[in-house]
């Protein structure tokens, strides 16, 4: 009997303030806010979401306010080419993103840069180096 395969992966990142994070992810990191949800909808804070989904390209990330893990996770996000990564760096410089490390080439065949969100969640963004 074969093992079931997985269809997709959606990481869940813990953030301290979901509203603040959604603003950063959309205005600074260029993600689209797909949806927001609050477990308190029927209670005292109906306008305070605690869980949301942001997307950019084919990647989705769930954000959870003060739950499901701890801030400080690492994710790898890949783009198609050196040009896309360098364009992304320029976009993030302009928007004020926290770029921890500018793009550089590595001996393992990747060009990568490192970016952080407001809660210390870290994104290794990269692409494979073209063969010459």
Secondary structure, 3 states (H helix, E strand, C coil): CCCCCCCCCCEEEEECCHHHHHHHHHHCCCCEEEEEECCCCCCCCCCCCCEEEEEECCEEEEEEECCCCCCCCEEEEECCCHHHHHHHHHHHHHHCCEEEEEEEECCCCEEEEEEECCCCCEEEEEEECCCC
